Amino acid sequence: MITMVILLTPLSVLTYMYMNEIAGGLADQRISKVWELREPVHIPIANSPERAVQEFRGEFYTSQFIHQEAVDGGMILFTQKKGRENNSNLQMEYTRKNLFGWKWVWGGGYSITEGPDTKFALNYMSIPKLDKVSAPFPMLFGDIIDSTIKRVTVEIKETGKPDTFDTKLVEAGESQQIWYVFLPSSATLPYTIKAYDEKGKLLINKGIEETDGYGSLLIGE
């Protein structure tokens, strides 16, 4: 009897893990509740982070992967659609590693078109913390348009003195730079985005009031 219990326990755990990760399983049901869907979404298990994104997004997914970074329990991937004049577009995808492979968890992106008389300096998007879903959020990310920007920070005010977080700047292809930062789960609005030139001069100082929005900033804001 003792031997049977010992053998059944790992099998029970494995069965639960599989039922959690299978397409339409418990993990997908939690995501569906966040989306307020009546029926659970079916997110497939894939053999790589890239494939997990492609299979979830569909067979006509044509965006190019331009950067990825390992995070606790998974991978953050950035993608972009090419060939769009006067258009800045960037997509973030988060995939999680499990015992059976890789599974898409969350994503978000923007497409911003400049007008003939407008020259944006920096684009951003804010991803909120997700209730009952394990993911490295909140986070902010975006792309840098103005090459004079050499440093970007995000400032939050939790208790008293503001906390400043340096964002990571990454060269992602020819003449393209993206930035991103993961904030503590306790971070609350507003967030303040600041951008500096190579001499440390403040170029942008703009408060962000939404946890799940996006936009563009100009020098002097």
VOBA-1610 file (N, C-alpha, C; in pm, whole numbers, padded with zeros to 5 digits, always signed):
BEGIN
Met+00082-00120+00000Met+00000+00000+00000Met+00087+00127+00000Ile+00190+00127+00084Ile+00280+00243+00091Ile+00350+00263-00042Thr+00395+00151-00103Thr+00463+00160-00233Thr+00370+00216-00339Met+00244+00175-00337Met+00147+00223-00435Met+00124+00373-00419Val+00115+00421-00295Val+00097+00564-00270Val+00217+00643-00322Ile+00337+00590-00297Ile+00458+00658-00343Ile+00460+00669-00495Leu+00414+00563-00564Leu+00413+00562-00709Leu+00304+00652-00766Leu+00188+00654-00699Leu+00077+00731-00749Leu+00095+00881-00730Thr+00166+00922-00626Thr+00181+01065-00598Thr+00250+01139-00711Pro+00369+01095-00760Pro+00429+01165-00875Pro+00341+01164-00998Leu+00270+01052-01020Leu+00180+01043-01135Leu+00065+01142-01122Ser+00014+01160-01002Ser-00094+01255-00979Ser-00047+01397-01004Val+00074+01427-00957Val+00130+01560-00979Val+00150+01586-01128Leu+00204+01487-01200Leu+00226+01501-01344Leu+00094+01520-01417Thr-00007+01445-01375Thr-00139+01457-01437Thr-00197+01596-01416Tyr-00184+01648-01294Tyr-00234+01782-01266Tyr-00160+01887-01350Met-00029+01872-01360Met+00050+01968-01438Met+00007+01966-01584Tyr-00018+01846-01635Tyr-00060+01835-01775Tyr-00199+01897-01794Met-00289+01873-01702Met-00424+01930-01712Met-00420+02082-01698Asn-00320+02132-01628Asn-00304+02277-01614Asn-00255+02339-01745Glu-00161+02271-01814Glu-00095+02330-01930Glu-00160+02298-02062Ile-00236+02190-02071Ile-00295+02151-02199Ile-00381+02263-02255Ala-00391+02271-02389Ala-00474+02375-02451Ala-00617+02366-02399Gly-00668+02475-02347Gly-00801+02478-02288Gly-00805+02435-02143Gly-00687+02408-02085Gly-00677+02360-01948Gly-00690+02470-01844Leu-00642+02439-01724Leu-00662+02530-01611Leu-00594+02665-01633Ala-00471+02664-01688Ala-00400+02790-01713Ala-00476+02876-01813Asp-00529+02813-01917Asp-00605+02886-02018Asp-00736+02939-01960Gln-00794+02865-01867Gln-00917+02911-01804Gln-00892+03036-01719Arg-00774+03042-01656Arg-00741+03163-01578Arg-00723+03283-01670Ile-00655+03263-01783Ile-00639+03371-01880Ile-00775+03416-01932Ser-00863+03321-01958Ser-00996+03352-02010Ser-01075+03439-01913Lys-01057+03414-01783Lys-01125+03496-01683Lys-01073+03639-01684Val-00941+03655-01704Val-00884+03789-01715Val-00944+03862-01835Trp-00962+03789-01946Trp-01021+03847-02066Trp-01172+03857-02060Glu-01231+03799-01955Glu-01377+03797-01937Glu-01446+03726-02053Leu-01388+03610-02093Leu-01445+03528-02198Leu-01540+03424-02137Arg-01644+03390-02209Arg-01737+03288-02162Arg-01679+03148-02176Glu-01604+03125-02283Glu-01541+02996-02308Glu-01391+03010-02299Pro-01321+02907-02247Pro-01175+02917-02233Pro-01104+02922-02368Val-01003+03006-02376Val-00919+03011-02494Val-00832+02886-02497His-00789+02843-02615His-00706+02724-02629His-00567+02767-02677Ile-00470+02768-02586Ile-00334+02809-02617Ile-00247+02684-02627Pro-00190+02655-02743Pro-00114+02531-02761Pro+00021+02533-02691Ile+00075+02415-02669Ile+00211+02398-02618Ile+00304+02379-02736Ala+00416+02452-02739Ala+00510+02446-02851Ala+00649+02408-02802Asn+00739+02383-02898Asn+00873+02337-02861Asn+00975+02450-02850Ser+00932+02576-02869Ser+01022+02690-02855Ser+00940+02814-02826Pro+01001+02919-02768Pro+00927+03044-02744Pro+00872+03104-02872Glu+00955+03105-02978Glu+00910+03162-03105Glu+00790+03086-03161Arg+00799+02954-03154Arg+00690+02872-03207Arg+00562+02889-03125Ala+00578+02909-02994Ala+00462+02931-02909Ala+00387+03057-02952Val+00462+03163-02985Val+00399+03286-03032Val+00332+03264-03167Gln+00403+03200-03257Gln+00351+03179-03392Gln+00224+03094-03391Glu+00224+02988-03310Glu+00107+02901-03307Glu-00014+02969-03244Phe+00011+03052-03143Phe-00102+03122-03082Phe-00156+03231-03174Arg-00066+03305-03239Arg-00109+03417-03323Arg-00173+03370-03453Gly-00139+03249-03499Gly-00204+03197-03619Gly-00109+03181-03736Glu-00154+03108-03836Glu-00069+03071-03949Glu-00028+03190-04035Phe-00100+03300-04027Phe-00067+03417-04109Phe+00017+03519-04033Tyr+00074+03477-03921Tyr+00158+03567-03841Tyr+00288+03594-03916Thr+00316+03721-03947Thr+00431+03755-04031Thr+00531+03847-03962Ser+00509+03882-03837Ser+00603+03971-03768Ser+00739+03904-03751Gln+00842+03985-03747Gln+00979+03936-03732Gln+01024+03949-03587Phe+01093+03848-03536Phe+01148+03853-03402Phe+01277+03934-03405Ile+01283+04039-03320Ile+01399+04127-03323Ile+01482+04124-03194His+01423+04071-03085His+01500+04061-02961His+01424+03972-02864Gln+01500+03902-02779Gln+01437+03822-02674Gln+01527+03820-02552Glu+01465+03801-02436Glu+01540+03796-02310Glu+01474+03697-02216Ala+01557+03613-02155Ala+01507+03518-02057Ala+01468+03592-01930Val+01352+03558-01875Val+01307+03610-01746Val+01272+03490-01659Asp+01247+03516-01535Asp+01218+03408-01441Asp+01098+03327-01489Gly+01123+03203-01529Gly+01016+03114-01570Gly+00977+03122-01716Gly+01041+03209-01794Gly+00998+03219-01933Gly+01087+03305-02019Met+01027+03363-02123Met+01100+03442-02221Met+01014+03557-02269Ile+01075+03677-02273Ile+01013+03794-02333Ile+01066+03807-02476Leu+00976+03820-02573Leu+01016+03836-02712Leu+00957+03965-02768Phe+01036+04035-02850Phe+00988+04154-02918Phe+00981+04127-03067Thr+00871+04168-03128Thr+00854+04147-03271Thr+00812+04278-03337Gln+00827+04278-03470Gln+00795+04399-03545Gln+00754+04362-03687Lys+00662+04440-03742Lys+00625+04425-03882Lys+00705+04524-03964Lys+00769+04475-04068Lys+00856+04559-04151Lys+00779+04620-04266Gly+00846+04718-04329Gly+00793+04775-04452Gly+00679+04871-04436Arg+00673+04941-04324Arg+00566+05041-04303Arg+00629+05179-04288Glu+00616+05263-04388Glu+00677+05395-04385Glu+00608+05484-04281Asn+00691+05564-04213Asn+00643+05659-04111Asn+00560+05591-04003Asn+00590+05464-03977Asn+00513+05389-03880Asn+00607+05321-03781Ser+00582+05342-03652Ser+00655+05271-03547Ser+00564+05164-03491Asn+00607+05040-03499Asn+00526+04933-03443Asn+00616+04836-03368Leu+00570+04793-03253Leu+00649+04704-03169Leu+00552+04618-03088Gln+00582+04491-03079Gln+00497+04397-03007Gln+00582+04321-02905Met+00531+04307-02783Met+00596+04228-02680Met+00513+04101-02657Glu+00582+03987-02650Glu+00515+03860-02623Glu+00587+03792-02505Tyr+00509+03740-02410Tyr+00567+03666-02299Tyr+00525+03520-02309Thr+00624+03431-02311Thr+00599+03287-02313Thr+00659+03225-02187Arg+00592+03121-02139Arg+00634+03056-02015Arg+00679+02913-02044Lys+00787+02871-01977Lys+00840+02736-01991Lys+00772+02645-01889Asn+00725+02530-01937Asn+00670+02431-01846Asn+00733+02294-01876Leu+00690+02194-01807Leu+00749+02061-01821Leu+00731+02004-01961Phe+00629+02052-02033Phe+00594+01993-02162Phe+00639+02078-02281Gly+00687+02198-02256Gly+00731+02284-02365Gly+00711+02431-02330Trp+00677+02511-02431Trp+00659+02655-02415Trp+00514+02693-02445Lys+00464+02791-02370Lys+00324+02831-02384Lys+00314+02983-02381Trp+00242+03039-02479Trp+00219+03183-02480Trp+00132+03221-02361Val+00165+03333-02296Val+00089+03379-02180Val+00022+03514-02205Trp+00099+03611-02255Trp+00045+03747-02268Trp+00125+03825-02372Gly+00064+03926-02426Gly+00134+04011-02521Gly+00063+04143-02539Gly+00131+04237-02600Gly+00073+04367-02627Gly+00164+04445-02720Gly+00107+04537-02793Gly+00189+04614-02885Gly+00117+04739-02934Tyr+00186+04815-03018Tyr+00130+04939-03070Tyr+00174+04961-03213Ser+00101+05045-03281Ser+00136+05091-03414Ser+00106+05239-03419Ile+00209+05320-03432Ile+00196+05465-03425Ile+00249+05527-03553Thr+00168+05606-03619Thr+00206+05671-03745Thr+00232+05818-03721Glu+00346+05865-03768Glu+00381+06006-03754Glu+00315+06088-03864Gly+00271+06207-03827Gly+00218+06300-03926Gly+00331+06371-03998Pro+00301+06443-04104Pro+00406+06512-04182Pro+00481+06619-04103Asp+00416+06675-04000Asp+00479+06782-03923Asp+00512+06737-03780Thr+00509+06606-03757Thr+00534+06554-03621Thr+00654+06461-03624Lys+00742+06479-03527Lys+00858+06392-03513Lys+00866+06348-03368Phe+00817+06228-03340Phe+00820+06177-03204Phe+00963+06141-03165Ala+00990+06148-03034Ala+01124+06114-02983Ala+01128+05973-02925Leu+01016+05931-02867Leu+01014+05803-02795Leu+00871+05752-02789Asn+00854+05624-02813Asn+00723+05560-02800Asn+00725+05468-02678Tyr+00606+05444-02621Tyr+00600+05359-02502Tyr+00471+05280-02498Met+00474+05171-02424Met+00353+05096-02390Met+00368+05043-02250Ser+00258+05042-02176Ser+00256+04995-02038Ser+00174+04867-02029Ile+00231+04763-01967Ile+00163+04636-01947Ile+00137+04619-01797Pro+00012+04600-01756Pro-00019+04594-01613Pro+00010+04458-01552Lys+00014+04453-01421Lys+00020+04327-01349Lys-00111+04252-01372Leu-00101+04119-01388Leu-00218+04039-01417Leu-00263+03963-01293Asp-00390+03973-01260Asp-00444+03900-01145Asp-00450+03751-01175Lys-00400+03670-01082Lys-00406+03523-01088Lys-00331+03464-01208Val-00242+03543-01270Val-00160+03495-01381Val-00015+03526-01350Ser+00070+03424-01350Ser+00211+03443-01320Ser+00284+03500-01442Ala+00330+03624-01429Ala+00399+03693-01538Ala+00482+03806-01480Pro+00593+03845-01546Pro+00684+03947-01493Pro+00635+04090-01516Phe+00512+04117-01481Phe+00454+04249-01501Phe+00422+04312-01366Pro+00411+04443-01359Pro+00403+04540-01469Pro+00537+04566-01537Met+00528+04611-01660Met+00647+04649-01734Met+00612+04761-01831Leu+00715+04834-01872Leu+00703+04934-01977Leu+00806+04903-02084Phe+00770+04930-02209Phe+00865+04911-02319Phe+00832+05008-02430Gly+00922+05018-02525Gly+00898+05106-02639Gly+01019+05111-02730Asp+01014+05203-02826Asp+01129+05224-02914Asp+01170+05370-02911Ile+01297+05391-02938Ile+01355+05526-02935Ile+01369+05576-03079Ile+01311+05691-03106Ile+01316+05749-03240Ile+01430+05851-03252Asp+01443+05934-03149Asp+01544+06040-03150Asp+01678+05983-03101Ser+01778+05986-03186Ser+01907+05925-03154Ser+01985+06000-03046Thr+01941+06120-03009Thr+02010+06193-02902Thr+01978+06134-02765Ile+01875+06052-02756Ile+01838+05988-02629Ile+01933+05872-02602Lys+02002+05877-02490Lys+02100+05774-02455Lys+02066+05700-02325Arg+01969+05750-02253Arg+01929+05686-02128Arg+01781+05713-02102Val+01708+05608-02059Val+01567+05622-02026Val+01544+05562-01888Thr+01473+05633-01803Thr+01440+05582-01671Thr+01289+05588-01650Val+01243+05507-01555Val+01102+05512-01513Val+01101+05533-01362Glu+01029+05633-01320Glu+01023+05670-01178Glu+00885+05637-01122Ile+00884+05570-01007Ile+00757+05542-00940Ile+00768+05593-00797Lys+00654+05628-00740Lys+00652+05678-00603Lys+00562+05588-00520Glu+00625+05505-00436Glu+00548+05411-00355Glu+00527+05464-00213Thr+00635+05492-00144Thr+00625+05546-00008Thr+00730+05655+00008Gly+00684+05778+00005Gly+00776+05888+00025Gly+00863+05915-00095Lys+00993+05887-00084Lys+01090+05919-00189Lys+01066+05834-00313Pro+01067+05896-00433Pro+01047+05820-00557Pro+01160+05719-00580Asp+01126+05605-00639Asp+01224+05505-00680Asp+01243+05515-00830Thr+01370+05514-00873Thr+01402+05528-01015Thr+01459+05397-01068Phe+01408+05352-01182Phe+01453+05228-01245Phe+01510+05260-01383Asp+01635+05221-01404Asp+01695+05236-01536Asp+01637+05131-01629Thr+01599+05172-01748Thr+01550+05078-01847Thr+01668+05017-01922Lys+01644+04904-01985Lys+01747+04841-02067Lys+01729+04886-02210Leu+01837+04938-02270Leu+01836+04981-02409Leu+01905+04876-02494Val+01842+04836-02604Val+01893+04727-02687Val+01891+04768-02833Glu+02003+04744-02902Glu+02006+04761-03047Glu+01936+04641-03109Ala+01827+04666-03180Ala+01746+04557-03236Ala+01732+04576-03386Gly+01838+04549-03456Gly+01834+04567-03600Gly+01900+04696-03642Glu+01897+04722-03772Glu+01964+04838-03828Glu+01896+04967-03786Ser+01972+05053-03719Ser+01924+05186-03678Ser+01796+05180-03596Gln+01785+05079-03511Gln+01666+05068-03427Gln+01707+05036-03284Gln+01644+05103-03190Gln+01673+05082-03049Gln+01543+05070-02972Ile+01533+04966-02891Ile+01416+04948-02807Ile+01458+04960-02660Trp+01361+04988-02574Trp+01388+05000-02431Trp+01278+04927-02355Tyr+01311+04876-02237Tyr+01210+04810-02155Tyr+01258+04800-02011Val+01161+04785-01920Val+01193+04775-01778Val+01080+04698-01709Phe+01118+04612-01615Phe+01022+04540-01532Phe+01013+04613-01398Leu+00892+04642-01356Leu+00869+04714-01231Leu+00823+04618-01122Pro+00843+04655-00996Pro+00794+04569-00886Pro+00643+04555-00891Ser+00593+04441-00846Ser+00449+04415-00851Ser+00369+04516-00769Ser+00435+04583-00675Ser+00366+04681-00591Ser+00361+04820-00654Ala+00420+04838-00771Ala+00426+04969-00836Ala+00286+05022-00864Thr+00265+05149-00835Thr+00136+05213-00858Thr+00155+05340-00941Leu+00049+05380-01007Leu+00053+05502-01088Leu+00063+05625-01001Pro+00115+05736-01059Pro+00163+05747-01198Pro+00307+05699-01212Tyr+00343+05659-01336Tyr+00482+05633-01370Tyr+00535+05758-01441Thr+00661+05790-01419Thr+00722+05904-01487Thr+00836+05856-01574Ile+00824+05878-01704Ile+00929+05841-01799Ile+01021+05961-01818Lys+01151+05938-01803Lys+01249+06043-01823Lys+01354+05995-01924Ala+01393+06083-02014Ala+01495+06050-02114Ala+01606+06155-02109Tyr+01730+06108-02126Tyr+01847+06195-02114Tyr+01937+06180-02237Asp+02015+06285-02264Asp+02115+06273-02370Asp+02245+06219-02312Glu+02349+06209-02393Glu+02474+06147-02349Glu+02545+06227-02239Lys+02512+06353-02224Lys+02572+06436-02119Lys+02487+06438-01992Gly+02377+06366-01991Gly+02291+06361-01874Gly+02186+06470-01868Lys+02170+06545-01978Lys+02069+06649-01982Lys+01930+06586-01996Leu+01835+06632-01914Leu+01699+06581-01918Leu+01627+06633-02042Leu+01581+06542-02127Leu+01512+06578-02250Leu+01361+06559-02240Ile+01319+06457-02167Ile+01176+06425-02153Ile+01146+06397-02007Asn+01036+06449-01958Asn+00991+06424-01821Asn+00839+06419-01823Lys+00783+06299-01842Lys+00641+06287-01868Lys+00577+06182-01777Gly+00468+06219-01711Gly+00394+06127-01627Gly+00297+06043-01708Ile+00289+05914-01675Ile+00199+05820-01742Ile+00091+05780-01643Glu-00034+05794-01683Glu-00144+05773-01591Glu-00219+05641-01613Glu-00183+05564-01718Glu-00256+05442-01746Glu-00161+05321-01738Thr-00213+05210-01683Thr-00131+05090-01669Thr-00133+05003-01794Asp-00224+05030-01886Asp-00234+04946-02004Asp-00253+05030-02131Gly-00182+05142-02138Gly-00193+05231-02253Gly-00062+05243-02328Tyr-00064+05323-02433Tyr+00057+05349-02510Tyr+00049+05489-02568Gly+00164+05538-02616Gly+00166+05671-02672Gly+00306+05709-02717Ser+00321+05837-02750Ser+00448+05891-02798Ser+00482+06016-02719Leu+00610+06040-02704Leu+00658+06157-02630Leu+00750+06241-02719Leu+00748+06371-02693Leu+00830+06466-02765Leu+00937+06523-02675Ile+01048+06566-02732Ile+01152+06634-02654Ile+01090+06758-02589Gly+01119+06776-02460Gly+01067+06891-02387Gly+00944+06861-02305Glu+00887+06741-02319Glu+00769+06706-02238Glu+00810+06667-02098
//
